[in-house]
Amino acid sequence: MTGAAGAAGDNISSWTDLLQDSPQLTNVSTELENLQDILSSGDIDGSEVASSLRKLGQLTTEAAASATPDTQDKLMQLGQTLSSAATQL
């Protein structure tokens, strides 16, 4: 999981930078920062990662409700994928 953590760090930073300007996505951005902290801690706890992914899945699915019609389906799929990934850890 450590190798994945390094690769994820840059992606998470990019997403938090992108989302910080969207007030309706503040919770998603905050949870992404939490996930980044977990992954960069050096001693990665799979249950903490799973909990964060589960929360991100929920928040992303909730955000889909207020998204534009062309992004709703994609956000729903992303939310489901994040939630599914949480159950596999």
Stockholm file with secondary structure:
# STOCKHOLM 1.0

chainA/1-89         MTGAAGAAGDNISSWTDLLQDSPQLTNVSTELENLQDILSSGDIDGSEVASSLRKLGQLTTEAAASATPDTQDKLMQLGQTLSSAATQL
#=GR chainA/1-89 SS CHHHHHHHHHHHHHHHHHHTTCGGGHHHHHHHHHHHHHHTSSSCCHHHHHHHHHHHHHHHHHHHTTSCHHHHHHHHHHHHHHHHHHHTC
#=GC SS_cons        CHHHHHHHHHHHHHHHHHHTTCGGGHHHHHHHHHHHHHHTSSSCCHHHHHHHHHHHHHHHHHHHTTSCHHHHHHHHHHHHHHHHHHHTC
//
